[in-house]
Amino acid sequence: MSVECCRSPHEQMIMDKAAGKVNKFRATHERVFKILDKIETAKPQIDIERALYFTQGMQETEGQHLNLRWAKSLMKCAENMTVYIDDDQLLAGRIGYQGRYGVLYPELDGDFLDTAVVDLPTRDNSPFSISQADADIVVKEIAPYWKGKTYHETLAKTLPADVHALTYDDPDGMVSRFIVNETASFRSSNQWVHDFDKVLKRGFGGLRDEFTVQLEALDPLSPGDNVDKKPFLQAAILVCEAVIVWAKRHAALAMELAEKCADPVRKAELLKMAEVCNHVPEHPARTFYEACQSQWFTQMFSRLEQKTGTIISNGRMDQYLYPFYKQDIEAGILTDDQAIEYVELMYVGMAQYIDLYISPTGGAFNEGYAHWEAVTIGGQTPDGLDATNELTYLFLRSKREFPHHYPDLAARIHARAPERFLAEVAETIKEGSGFPKLINDEEVIPLHLAKGAKFEEIYDYSVSGCAEIRMPNRDTYTAGGCYINFVAALESVFFNGKMLKFGDAQLSIETGDVTKMETWEEFWNAYKAQHINFLKIAFEQQYYVIKTRARHFAAPMGSALHDLAMKHCIDIHQPYIPEGIDLGYFEFMGVGTLVDSMSAIKKFVFEEKKVTMTEVLEAMKNNFEGQEDLRALMMTAPCFGNNDPYADSIARDLDQLCVGYAEKYQRELGVFLDLRYVPFTSHVPFGKVVCATPNGRYAGTSLSDGSSASHGADKNGPTAVLLSNYTSKNFNHRERAARLVNIKFTPKCVQGEEGTQKLVHFIRTFCDLRLWHIQFNVVNAETLRLAQENPEAYRTLIVRIAGYSAYFCDLSKDLQNDLIRRTAHENM
């Protein structure tokens, strides 16, 4: 295994492991290493208990208020599901089989669940195993109940013909077109963050008592109170009790295991665990250990409640855990190493739950067992001061020593961030496993103030999901957003509303014969018409999503942890909660590919007239076969990501089309539906439906990802990528959301103290330019190629993908190639 002489620490760890060397951190993290040894590379299996008991609960409560049905079904799960305490663990609980596991949410995809369980074990991307006995239960007992009742079916039947045509490739909506793609039907909720601090300080027992007082204060003669508020509050009370029941079952199991345990050390651990689980999360946490266990119960139960897109994030753990840490450190009952161990035991618990996507579209969006249970560190306090503390640095230290890609770590950066914090962030990035991703307070905070947030709310935001943020008690919008393939809009210009992959189907509007367009303005206006039509379809699609979701989903626990939901007795999945801020998004797919293509057309067809539109059209049809010289010429056009005003002005104009449309029409939907550039891994399947493009990209290959440059097009270094993002933004609009930027460095580029300082300066530049997000891969391309050729030897190689990290060998060949093709910068 020969790679370049300069390796990242993570690459070196892979080499050492292959050579039989012991990880240098194992001695100080022995407990979590032992757990990882058992589960790290195991194929995930499907646990059906949540689906089975939830289905039974819904069967038994038909006709009742949806929140109450949901809470009763969750109580059935809490009372009946198998409870687990893993060997070597100090934190009790999981929601599925021991090892790596996924659970089913038949309320989402029960209409094709029976066929999916047959395909899941052998599918190419992110396979799951399932026992024959469990598969039989799915087919015979679970799936039949949900036929005709799922949200997916309702949405597919509701969409008008023109919207359906750009959304789905079949009448039943089983297969996506990957043109204007809805995401609301393969998750119950968009990314979300709970107010975990509320549980730690008040406990579910305290919350239950508060809700009981609220219930008793209702007007017994009011129809609104009796029909809506009463069952809502009953559901909130019941779900609090369900979490307590579930925790006490774990306490009983810990006591039972302790009685049978012959090892006095482990016996004492189990007895302590029983004591802790009897106390939390019913009551407020008293110690750091209890706070971790209480948070873990809350986090796990939220996964029982619903399938949250990108998994429930963990919020600002260095803030809400800090009082417990400080108190226990001062009392002499906790050390830094013990604090790290408790947190990492939570991490390995997270790592065993795999977010399972049944639908082919969901699986394509989230390759490599994607996960985004973001832990937020750094940032500012609610009064605007720097928030870093001792625990912040322990989280960074853990990421440098903990050899796994769970959880997702996100660092908030602001203009007054301490130099030590930035240096340790840089050192952690240099490790090479992709952590942490960075979110910029200087962009996020002003934008949300403009959208109505209070200072103390937005100063206290948490990173949520891939690159988004949440204000836990102010955000109220949960619907998944729409992904728009604007490169397909360009293809629609060339083929007059059609696409090569879909033959004679008239998918979009007719904009005329492209070969007869004589000026750039004429071509731009044709593209603009296609672009606006795609936006029209997307906004109509989201309108139907908003109108239909409320009848299908409830979140009694999520609502119980939300101040506004409880104040107004309205579930968080309802379309409107008074005083809330409804923040949604639509996705710009393939901006780099699109900009570079339009730049090539403008320069070589209309300005320099070196190429005719007919030649470009034929090259696209033929995938550049026999037209290699034309392809080489088109690839020399100015490209996005190089701080080139020629290309960046096109990107800004495209951005303006989106934010201008959103400004005009988003409030008709009752939400902020803002422009976002965050593809997850969907730029790969979206690229598969698009023919060859004028920038030289071959048919079927991936589009550019996020707001990063096209593969290999960024020739002027990483700072130029940042500047292109800066100059292409319309800062005079508030209709903006996240932009995901991927940067790939060679380890040599960031080597040593000089490399650390260069990276710190680069991060400060990112901050000064008010860009939303950035993330890094620090890896040699040869390492990725070797891992592709010899996956078993590189089984634990971690890479950064799109807002999350994953094992490189768990990714499809297409996505692996996408990562390899990204420009690896050797200088800053």
C-alpha positions in Angstrom: 0.0 0.0 0.0 2.0 2.9 -1.2 0.6 6.4 -1.1 2.1 9.8 -1.2 4.8 10.4 1.4 2.6 12.9 3.3 -0.5 11.3 4.8 -3.2 12.6 7.1 -3.3 11.1 10.6 -6.5 9.2 9.5 -4.8 7.8 6.4 -1.9 6.7 8.6 -4.3 5.1 11.1 -5.7 3.0 8.2 -2.2 2.0 7.1 -1.2 1.1 10.7 -4.4 -1.0 11.1 -3.6 -2.9 7.9 -0.1 -3.5 9.2 -1.5 -4.9 12.5 -0.5 -2.0 14.7 -2.6 -1.0 17.7 -4.3 2.4 17.6 -2.4 4.7 19.9 -5.7 6.0 21.4 -7.1 2.5 22.3 -5.6 2.5 25.8 -7.5 5.7 26.8 -10.7 4.7 25.0 -10.7 1.0 25.6 -14.5 0.7 26.3 -15.7 2.4 23.2 -13.1 0.6 21.0 -14.4 -2.8 22.3 -17.9 -1.9 21.3 -16.7 -0.6 17.9 -14.8 -3.8 17.2 -18.1 -5.7 17.4 -20.2 -3.4 15.2 -18.0 -1.3 13.0 -18.2 -3.2 9.7 -21.3 -5.3 10.3 -24.1 -5.2 7.7 -27.1 -3.5 9.3 -30.2 -5.5 9.9 -33.9 -4.4 10.0 -35.7 -4.5 13.3 -39.5 -4.6 12.8 -40.7 -4.1 16.4 -41.3 -0.4 16.1 -43.3 -0.9 12.9 -45.2 -3.8 14.4 -46.3 -2.2 17.6 -46.9 1.2 16.1 -49.1 -0.4 13.5 -51.1 -2.2 16.1 -51.5 1.0 18.1 -52.8 2.8 15.0 -55.2 -0.1 14.2 -56.7 0.1 17.7 -57.2 3.9 17.7 -58.8 4.6 14.3 -61.2 7.5 14.4 -59.4 9.3 17.3 -57.5 12.5 17.3 -54.2 12.0 15.3 -52.0 13.2 18.2 -53.7 10.9 20.6 -53.4 8.0 18.2 -49.7 8.6 17.8 -49.1 8.9 21.5 -51.0 5.7 22.3 -49.1 3.9 19.6 -45.8 5.1 21.1 -46.9 3.9 24.5 -47.5 0.5 23.0 -44.0 0.6 21.7 -42.6 1.7 25.1 -44.5 -1.1 26.9 -43.7 -3.9 24.5 -40.5 -3.4 22.5 -37.4 -5.3 23.6 -35.1 -3.2 25.8 -31.4 -3.6 25.5 -28.3 -3.0 27.5 -25.1 -3.7 25.6 -22.0 -5.3 27.0 -19.4 -2.7 28.1 -22.0 0.1 27.9 -22.6 2.6 30.6 -25.6 4.2 28.8 -28.7 2.0 28.6 -30.9 1.7 25.5 -31.3 1.2 21.8 -34.4 0.9 19.7 -33.4 -2.2 17.7 -31.3 -5.3 17.4 -27.8 -5.4 18.9 -25.2 -4.5 16.3 -26.1 -2.1 13.6 -29.8 -1.8 12.8 -32.5 0.1 11.1 -36.2 0.4 11.9 -39.3 0.8 9.7 -41.8 3.6 9.4 -44.7 2.1 7.5 -46.8 5.3 7.8 -44.4 6.6 5.2 -43.8 3.8 2.7 -46.1 1.0 3.8 -47.5 0.9 0.2 -44.4 -0.7 -1.1 -42.9 -2.0 2.1 -43.7 -5.6 1.2 -41.7 -5.6 -1.9 -38.9 -3.4 -0.5 -38.0 -5.9 2.3 -37.3 -8.5 -0.5 -34.9 -6.1 -2.3 -33.1 -4.4 0.6 -30.6 -7.2 1.4 -29.3 -7.2 -2.2 -29.6 -3.6 -3.3 -26.4 -1.9 -4.4 -26.5 1.1 -2.2 -26.7 0.8 1.6 -28.1 -2.8 1.9 -29.9 -4.1 5.0 -30.5 -7.7 6.0 -33.8 -9.0 7.4 -34.7 -12.4 8.8 -37.3 -14.5 6.9 -39.5 -14.5 9.9 -39.5 -10.7 10.2 -40.0 -10.3 6.5 -43.1 -12.5 6.7 -44.5 -10.3 9.5 -43.9 -7.2 7.4 -45.6 -8.8 4.4 -48.6 -10.3 6.2 -49.2 -8.0 9.2 -47.7 -4.6 8.7 -47.8 -3.6 5.0 -51.4 -4.6 4.4 -52.8 -2.2 7.0 -51.0 0.7 5.4 -52.0 0.2 1.8 -54.0 3.2 0.7 -53.1 5.1 4.0 -49.6 6.3 3.4 -48.6 9.9 2.8 -46.7 8.9 -0.3 -49.9 7.6 -1.9 -51.8 10.7 -1.0 -49.3 13.1 -2.4 -48.8 11.1 -5.6 -52.6 11.1 -6.2 -53.0 14.8 -5.4 -50.4 16.3 -7.7 -51.8 17.6 -11.0 -50.6 16.1 -14.2 -48.0 18.8 -15.1 -46.5 18.6 -11.6 -46.6 14.8 -11.5 -44.8 14.6 -14.9 -41.7 16.4 -13.6 -41.9 14.7 -10.2 -42.4 11.0 -10.9 -41.6 8.6 -13.7 -44.6 6.3 -13.2 -48.3 6.8 -12.4 -48.0 5.6 -8.8 -45.0 7.8 -7.9 -42.8 4.9 -7.1 -39.9 6.2 -9.2 -38.5 9.7 -9.3 -37.8 11.7 -12.5 -35.0 13.4 -10.6 -36.1 16.7 -12.2 -38.4 18.5 -9.7 -38.1 16.0 -6.9 -40.2 16.1 -3.7 -38.6 14.8 -0.5 -41.6 15.0 1.8 -42.8 11.5 1.2 -39.7 9.6 2.4 -39.4 11.3 5.8 -42.0 12.4 8.3 -40.2 15.6 9.0 -37.4 17.7 7.7 -34.2 18.0 9.9 -35.1 19.0 13.5 -33.5 19.7 16.9 -35.3 19.3 20.2 -34.8 21.5 23.3 -32.8 18.9 25.2 -32.0 21.4 27.9 -35.7 21.4 28.8 -35.6 17.6 29.6 -32.4 17.9 31.5 -33.7 20.7 33.7 -37.4 19.7 34.1 -37.6 16.0 33.3 -40.5 14.4 31.5 -42.3 14.0 34.8 -42.1 17.8 35.4 -43.3 18.4 31.8 -46.2 15.9 32.3 -47.2 17.8 35.5 -47.1 21.2 33.7 -49.3 19.8 30.8 -51.7 18.3 33.3 -52.2 21.8 34.9 -52.7 23.2 31.4 -55.3 20.5 30.6 -57.2 21.1 33.8 -57.4 24.8 32.9 -59.2 24.3 29.7 -62.8 25.6 29.3 -65.1 22.6 29.6 -67.7 24.3 27.5 -65.4 25.4 24.7 -65.7 23.3 21.5 -62.2 24.3 20.4 -60.7 23.3 23.8 -62.6 20.0 23.8 -62.1 19.0 20.1 -58.5 20.2 19.5 -56.7 21.2 22.7 -57.9 18.5 25.0 -56.7 15.5 22.9 -53.5 17.4 22.1 -52.6 17.8 25.7 -53.7 14.3 26.6 -51.2 13.1 23.9 -48.4 15.3 25.3 -49.0 13.9 28.8 -49.2 10.3 27.5 -46.0 10.5 25.5 -44.2 11.9 28.6 -45.4 8.9 30.5 -44.4 6.6 27.7 -40.8 7.8 27.8 -40.8 7.3 31.6 -42.2 3.7 31.3 -39.6 2.9 28.7 -36.7 4.2 30.8 -37.9 2.3 33.9 -38.0 -0.9 31.9 -34.3 -0.3 31.2 -33.7 0.2 34.9 -35.4 -3.1 35.6 -33.3 -4.8 33.0 -30.1 -3.3 34.5 -31.1 -4.6 37.9 -31.8 -8.0 36.5 -28.4 -8.2 34.8 -26.7 -7.0 37.9 -28.2 -9.8 40.0 -26.8 -12.3 37.5 -23.4 -10.7 37.1 -20.4 -12.3 38.8 -18.0 -9.6 37.9 -18.0 -7.1 40.8 -16.9 -4.2 38.6 -19.6 -4.7 36.0 -22.2 -5.5 38.7 -21.5 -2.1 40.2 -21.8 -0.4 36.8 -25.2 -2.1 36.2 -26.5 -1.1 39.7 -25.5 2.5 39.0 -27.2 2.3 35.6 -30.4 1.0 37.2 -30.3 3.9 39.7 -29.7 6.5 36.9 -32.5 5.1 34.6 -35.0 5.1 37.5 -34.2 8.8 38.0 -33.9 10.2 34.4 -35.4 11.2 32.2 -38.4 11.4 34.6 -36.7 13.9 36.8 -34.1 16.6 36.2 -30.6 15.3 35.8 -28.2 15.8 38.8 -24.9 14.8 37.3 -23.1 14.8 33.9 -23.7 11.0 33.7 -27.4 11.4 34.3 -27.5 14.3 31.8 -25.9 12.1 29.1 -28.3 9.2 29.8 -31.4 11.5 29.9 -30.3 13.1 26.5 -29.8 9.6 25.1 -33.2 8.4 26.1 -34.8 11.6 24.6 -32.8 11.2 21.4 -33.7 7.5 21.0 -37.4 8.0 21.7 -37.5 10.7 19.0 -36.4 8.0 16.5 -39.3 5.9 17.6 -41.7 8.8 17.2 -41.0 9.5 13.6 -38.5 9.4 10.7 -36.9 12.7 10.8 -34.9 13.6 7.7 -31.2 13.5 8.6 -32.1 12.2 12.1 -32.8 14.3 15.1 -29.8 16.5 15.8 -28.2 16.9 19.2 -28.2 20.6 19.6 -25.5 22.6 21.4 -24.1 19.9 23.6 -21.2 21.9 24.8 -23.7 24.5 26.2 -26.5 22.4 27.8 -24.1 19.8 29.2 -21.6 22.3 30.4 -23.3 23.1 33.8 -23.2 19.4 34.7 -19.6 19.1 33.6 -18.5 22.1 35.5 -20.4 21.1 38.7 -19.0 17.6 38.6 -15.4 18.6 37.8 -15.5 21.1 40.7 -17.0 18.4 43.0 -14.2 16.0 42.1 -16.6 13.3 40.8 -15.7 13.6 37.1 -12.5 13.9 35.1 -12.1 15.0 31.5 -11.4 11.4 30.4 -14.6 10.2 32.1 -16.6 13.0 30.4 -15.3 12.0 27.0 -16.1 8.4 27.7 -19.7 9.1 28.5 -20.1 11.2 25.4 -18.4 8.6 23.2 -20.6 5.9 24.6 -23.5 7.9 23.3 -21.7 8.2 20.0 -21.4 4.4 19.6 -25.0 4.1 20.5 -25.8 6.6 17.7 -23.5 4.6 15.3 -25.6 1.5 15.7 -28.8 3.1 14.6 -28.7 3.4 10.8 -31.2 5.7 9.1 -33.0 3.3 6.7 -34.5 4.6 3.5 -36.9 2.2 2.0 -37.7 4.1 -1.2 -35.2 4.0 -4.1 -35.2 7.8 -4.2 -34.5 8.2 -0.5 -31.7 5.7 -0.8 -30.2 7.5 -3.8 -30.3 10.8 -1.8 -28.5 9.4 1.2 -25.7 6.9 0.2 -23.3 5.2 2.6 -25.8 4.9 5.5 -26.0 8.7 5.7 -26.4 10.4 9.0 -26.5 13.9 10.3 -27.2 13.8 14.1 -25.2 17.0 14.4 -23.5 18.0 17.6 -23.1 21.8 17.6 -20.1 23.4 19.4 -18.8 27.0 19.6 -20.7 30.0 18.4 -22.2 32.6 20.7 -24.3 32.8 23.8 -27.9 34.1 23.8 -26.5 37.5 24.8 -24.0 37.6 21.9 -20.8 36.6 23.7 -18.4 33.9 22.6 -19.7 30.5 23.8 -16.6 28.3 23.8 -15.8 26.6 27.0 -13.7 23.6 28.3 -16.3 21.1 27.0 -16.1 22.6 23.5 -12.4 21.6 23.4 -13.1 18.2 24.8 -15.5 17.6 21.9 -12.8 18.5 19.4 -10.3 16.4 21.3 -12.7 13.4 21.1 -13.1 13.8 17.4 -9.3 13.6 16.9 -9.1 10.5 19.0 -12.3 8.7 18.3 -12.0 6.5 15.2 -15.5 6.7 13.8 -17.7 9.0 11.7 -20.5 9.3 14.3 -21.8 11.8 15.3 -21.7 14.6 12.8 -19.7 17.5 14.4 -20.5 21.1 13.5 -18.5 24.1 14.7 -20.1 27.6 14.7 -17.6 30.2 13.6 -18.0 34.0 14.2 -15.8 37.0 13.8 -14.7 37.1 17.4 -14.0 33.3 17.7 -10.9 32.7 19.9 -7.7 31.9 18.1 -7.3 28.7 20.2 -10.7 27.5 19.0 -9.9 28.1 15.4 -6.5 26.4 15.8 -8.1 23.3 17.4 -10.8 23.3 14.7 -8.0 23.4 12.1 -6.1 20.6 13.8 -9.2 18.5 13.9 -9.9 19.1 10.2 -6.3 18.1 9.5 -7.0 14.6 11.0 -8.6 13.8 7.7 -12.0 12.3 8.7 -14.0 15.3 7.6 -14.8 16.9 11.0 -16.0 19.4 11.9 -18.1 21.1 9.3 -18.3 24.9 9.8 -21.4 27.1 9.9 -20.9 30.9 9.8 -22.7 33.0 12.4 -21.9 36.1 10.3 -24.2 34.9 7.5 -26.8 32.9 9.6 -27.6 35.5 12.3 -28.4 38.6 10.1 -30.5 36.5 7.7 -32.7 35.2 10.5 -33.0 38.5 12.1 -34.4 39.7 8.8 -36.9 36.8 8.9 -38.2 37.8 12.3 -36.0 36.0 14.8 -35.1 37.7 18.1 -31.4 38.2 18.9 -31.4 35.8 21.8 -33.1 33.1 19.7 -30.8 33.2 16.7 -27.6 33.7 18.8 -28.6 30.3 20.3 -29.2 28.4 17.1 -28.2 24.8 16.6 -26.9 23.2 13.5 -29.4 20.7 12.2 -29.1 18.1 9.5 -26.7 18.6 6.6 -26.0 22.3 6.6 -29.2 23.8 8.1 -29.9 25.5 11.4 -32.8 25.5 13.9 -34.0 27.7 16.6 -35.6 24.9 18.8 -38.5 26.9 20.2 -39.2 29.3 17.3 -38.9 27.2 14.1 -42.2 25.5 13.2 -41.9 24.2 9.7 -41.2 20.5 9.2 -42.0 19.6 5.6 -39.2 18.4 3.4 -38.2 20.7 0.5 -38.1 20.3 -3.2 -34.9 19.5 -5.2 -34.8 21.1 -8.7 -32.5 19.9 -11.4 -31.8 23.1 -13.2 -29.3 21.4 -15.5 -32.4 19.5 -16.8 -33.9 22.9 -17.4 -30.9 23.7 -19.7 -31.4 20.4 -21.5 -35.1 21.3 -21.9 -34.0 24.5 -23.8 -32.0 22.4 -26.3 -34.8 19.9 -26.8 -37.7 22.3 -26.6 -39.2 21.0 -23.4 -38.1 17.4 -23.7 -35.1 15.4 -22.4 -33.2 12.6 -24.2 -33.7 10.1 -21.4 -37.4 10.4 -21.5 -37.9 10.3 -25.2 -40.9 12.1 -26.7 -42.5 13.0 -23.4 -43.2 16.8 -23.3 -42.0 17.4 -19.8 -41.7 21.2 -19.8 -42.8 24.2 -21.9 -41.7 24.7 -25.5 -39.2 27.5 -25.9 -38.4 27.1 -29.6 -35.7 25.8 -31.9 -32.4 26.4 -30.1 -30.4 26.3 -33.4 -32.3 29.4 -34.6 -31.4 31.5 -31.6 -29.1 34.3 -32.8 -28.2 36.1 -29.6 -27.2 35.4 -26.1 -30.2 37.3 -24.9 -32.5 35.1 -26.9 -30.9 32.0 -25.5 -31.0 33.4 -21.9 -34.7 34.3 -22.2 -35.4 30.7 -23.4 -33.5 29.3 -20.5 -35.1 31.7 -18.1 -38.6 30.5 -19.2 -37.6 26.9 -18.5 -36.1 27.9 -15.2 -39.2 29.8 -14.1 -41.4 26.9 -15.2 -39.4 24.5 -13.0 -39.8 26.9 -10.1 -43.5 27.2 -10.7 -43.8 23.4 -10.6 -41.7 23.2 -7.5 -43.8 25.8 -5.6 -47.0 24.1 -6.7 -45.6 20.8 -5.5 -44.7 22.3 -2.1 -48.2 23.9 -1.9 -49.7 20.4 -2.1 -47.2 19.0 0.3 -48.2 21.6 2.9 -51.9 21.0 2.3 -51.7 17.2 2.7 -49.1 16.5 5.4 -51.1 17.5 8.5 -53.6 14.6 8.0 -50.8 12.0 8.1 -48.2 13.0 10.7 -48.1 13.9 14.4 -45.2 14.4 16.8 -46.5 14.5 20.4 -43.1 14.3 21.9 -41.6 16.8 19.5 -44.5 19.1 20.2 -44.1 18.6 24.0 -40.6 19.9 23.7 -41.6 23.0 21.7 -42.7 26.1 23.6 -45.0 27.5 20.9 -46.6 24.1 20.1 -47.5 23.7 23.7 -48.6 27.3 24.2 -51.1 27.0 21.3 -51.8 23.3 21.6 -50.9 22.7 17.9 -48.7 19.9 16.7 -45.5 20.8 15.0 -46.6 19.1 11.8 -49.6 21.4 11.3 -49.0 24.1 8.7 -49.2 27.1 11.0 -48.4 27.7 14.6 -48.8 31.3 15.8 -45.6 33.2 16.6 -43.5 30.6 14.8 -41.1 31.2 12.0 -41.7 28.8 9.1 -38.4 28.2 7.4 -38.3 25.9 4.4 -36.2 25.7 1.2 -36.0 24.5 -2.4 -32.8 23.1 -3.8 -30.6 24.4 -6.7 -29.0 21.3 -8.2 -25.9 21.5 -10.3 -25.0 25.2 -10.2 -21.4 24.6 -11.2 -22.4 22.4 -14.1 -25.0 24.8 -15.3 -22.9 28.0 -15.0 -19.9 26.4 -16.8 -22.2 25.2 -19.6 -23.9 28.6 -20.1 -20.5 30.3 -19.9 -19.2 28.0 -22.8 -22.3 28.7 -24.9 -22.2 32.5 -24.3 -18.4 32.7 -25.1 -17.9 30.3 -28.0 -21.4 30.3 -29.7 -22.5 33.9 -29.4 -19.4 36.0 -28.7 -16.5 34.4 -30.4 -18.7 32.3 -32.8 -16.2 29.4 -32.8 -19.0 26.9 -32.5 -22.5 26.8 -33.8 -25.5 25.9 -31.7 -26.2 23.0 -34.1 -22.7 21.6 -33.3 -23.3 21.9 -29.6 -26.7 20.2 -29.9 -25.2 17.3 -31.9 -22.4 16.9 -29.4 -24.9 16.7 -26.6 -26.9 14.0 -28.5 -23.8 12.0 -29.2 -22.1 12.4 -25.8 -19.2 14.1 -27.5 -18.3 10.9 -29.5 -16.2 12.0 -32.5 -16.3 15.6 -31.2 -13.4 15.5 -28.7 -11.9 18.8 -30.1 -15.2 20.6 -29.5 -15.4 19.2 -26.0 -11.8 20.3 -25.3 -12.6 23.8 -26.5 -15.9 24.1 -24.4 -14.0 23.1 -21.3 -11.7 26.1 -21.7 -14.5 28.6 -21.0 -14.5 30.6 -17.8 -15.8 28.4 -14.9 -17.5 28.9 -11.6 -15.1 28.6 -8.7 -12.2 30.6 -10.1 -13.2 34.1 -9.0 -13.8 34.9 -12.6 -16.4 37.7 -13.1 -17.5 36.2 -16.5 -18.7 33.0 -15.0 -19.7 34.3 -11.5 -22.0 36.9 -13.0 -23.9 34.1 -14.7 -24.1 32.4 -11.4 -25.4 35.5 -9.7 -28.1 36.0 -12.4 -29.2 32.4 -11.9 -29.3 32.9 -8.2 -31.4 36.1 -8.8 -34.0 34.1 -10.8 -34.5 31.9 -7.7 -34.5 34.5 -4.9 -36.6 36.9 -6.9 -39.2 34.2 -7.5 -39.2 33.2 -3.9 -39.6 36.8 -2.7 -42.7 37.1 -4.9 -44.4 33.9 -4.3 -43.2 32.1 -1.1 -45.6 33.8 1.3 -48.5 32.4 -0.7 -47.4 29.1 0.7 -47.3 30.6 4.2 -43.6 29.9 4.7 -40.2 31.2 3.9 -39.3 28.9 1.0 -35.7 29.9 0.4 -33.0 29.0 -2.0 -30.5 26.3 -0.9 -27.5 24.6 -2.5 -27.2 21.3 -0.5 -27.5 18.1 -2.5 -26.6 15.4 0.0 -25.6 12.7 -2.6 -28.4 13.4 -4.9 -26.2 15.2 -7.5 -25.2 11.7 -8.5 -28.7 10.3 -9.4 -29.8 13.7 -10.7 -26.8 13.6 -13.1 -27.9 10.2 -14.4 -31.0 11.6 -16.1 -29.2 14.5 -17.8 -27.5 14.1 -21.2 -24.0 15.5 -22.0 -23.7 19.2 -21.2 -22.0 22.0 -23.0 -19.2 22.3 -20.4 -17.9 18.9 -21.5 -19.6 16.8 -18.8 -20.5 13.3 -20.1 -24.0 12.0 -20.1 -25.2 10.3 -16.9 -22.2 11.5 -14.8 -22.8 13.4 -11.6 -23.6 17.1 -11.5 -21.5 19.5 -9.5 -22.3 19.3 -5.8 -23.7 22.1 -3.6 -22.2 25.4 -4.5 -18.8 23.9 -5.2 -17.0 24.1 -8.5 -17.5 21.4 -11.2 -15.0 18.5 -10.9 -11.6 19.8 -11.8 -12.8 23.2 -13.0 -11.5 25.2 -10.0 -8.0 26.0 -11.2 -7.2 29.1 -9.1 -7.1 27.6 -5.7 -9.5 27.2 -2.8 -9.8 30.9 -2.0 -11.1 31.5 -5.5 -13.9 29.0 -4.7 -14.9 31.1 -1.7 -14.8 34.3 -3.7 -17.0 32.8 -6.5 -19.5 31.9 -3.8 -19.3 35.4 -2.4 -19.7 37.3 -5.7 -22.5 35.0 -7.0 -24.8 35.7 -4.0 -27.6 38.3 -4.0 -27.0 39.8 -0.6 -29.8 42.2 -1.1 -32.3 39.3 -0.7 -33.2 37.5 2.5 -34.6 34.5 0.5 -31.4 32.6 1.1 -30.7 29.4 3.0 -27.6 27.1 3.2 -24.9 26.8 0.6 -22.7 23.7 0.9 -19.1 24.1 -0.1 -16.8 21.1 -0.4 -13.0 21.8 -0.3 -10.5 19.0 -0.7 -6.9 19.5 0.4 -3.9 17.2 0.2 -2.4 16.4 3.6 0.8 18.1 2.4 -1.0 21.4 1.9 -1.9 21.6 5.6 1.1 19.9 7.0 2.7 21.2 10.3 2.1 24.4 12.2 2.4 26.4 9.0 -0.5 24.3 7.6 -2.6 24.9 10.7 -2.1 28.6 10.5 -2.9 28.7 6.8 -6.1 26.8 7.5 -7.0 29.2 10.3 -6.6 32.1 7.9 -8.7 30.3 5.3 -11.5 29.8 7.9 -11.3 33.5 8.9 -11.7 34.4 5.2 -14.7 32.1 4.9 -16.1 33.9 7.9 -15.4 37.4 6.6 -17.0 36.6 3.3 -20.3 35.7 5.1 -20.5 32.3 3.4 -22.9 29.8 5.1 -21.1 26.5 5.2 -17.8 24.8 4.4 -16.4 21.3 4.9 -13.1 19.6 4.1 -11.6 16.4 2.9 -7.9 16.1 3.7 -6.9 13.0 1.8 -4.6 11.8 -1.0 -6.4 10.9 -4.2 -4.2 7.8 -4.4 -5.6 6.6 -1.1 -9.1 6.8 -2.4 -8.1 4.9 -5.6 -6.4 2.2 -3.5 -9.5 1.9 -1.3 -11.6 1.5 -4.4 -9.4 -1.3 -5.7 -8.9 -3.0 -2.3 -11.9 -2.2 -0.1 -11.2 -4.8 2.6 -7.9 -3.2 3.5 -9.5 0.2 3.6 -12.8 -0.8 5.2 -12.6 2.0 7.9 -11.5 4.8 5.7 -13.7 7.8 6.4 -14.5 10.6 3.9 -16.6 13.7 3.9 -19.5 13.6 1.5 -22.3 16.2 1.8 -22.8 17.4 5.3 -21.8 14.1 6.7 -18.9 11.6 6.8 -19.1 7.9 5.9 -17.0 4.9 5.1 -15.6 5.3 1.6 -16.2 1.6 0.9 -19.9 1.9 1.7 -20.4 4.3 -1.2 -21.4 3.4 -4.7 -18.8 3.4 -7.4 -20.3 6.5 -8.9 -20.1 8.5 -5.7 -16.6 7.1 -5.0 -15.5 8.4 -8.4 -17.2 11.7 -7.7 -15.0 12.1 -4.6 -11.9 11.1 -6.4 -12.6 13.6 -9.2 -12.9 16.6 -6.8 -9.9 19.0 -7.1 -7.3 18.3 -4.4 -5.7 21.7 -3.6 -2.0 21.6 -2.8 -1.7 25.3 -2.0 -3.8 27.9 -0.2 
